Amino acid sequence: MYSLNNENQDKNLNAETIMETCMDLLYDICISPMEDELDEKNAEAIGMIGITLKQIAQKAQCYENMTGFNGQEKNPFERN
């Protein structure tokens, strides 16, 4: 089981790892229990949602890296 609380403070918490944790929780709680009931159309839709969320997390991670929001000190002129 995964947790979004402060138990995993030594983990590298960034946009991608947080999204991965959320997606894992959604799979464990919502998708896995009803996997046998999903038709092909719904399974494809869930797959596309997963791909989209990963792309959003990658873009958010790029933004974090660019702005230094991820805890890394950046030169303020690098953003220009």
Helices and strands as residue ranges (DSSP letters): G 6-8, H 15-26, I 27-31, G 32-37, H 40-67, G 76-79
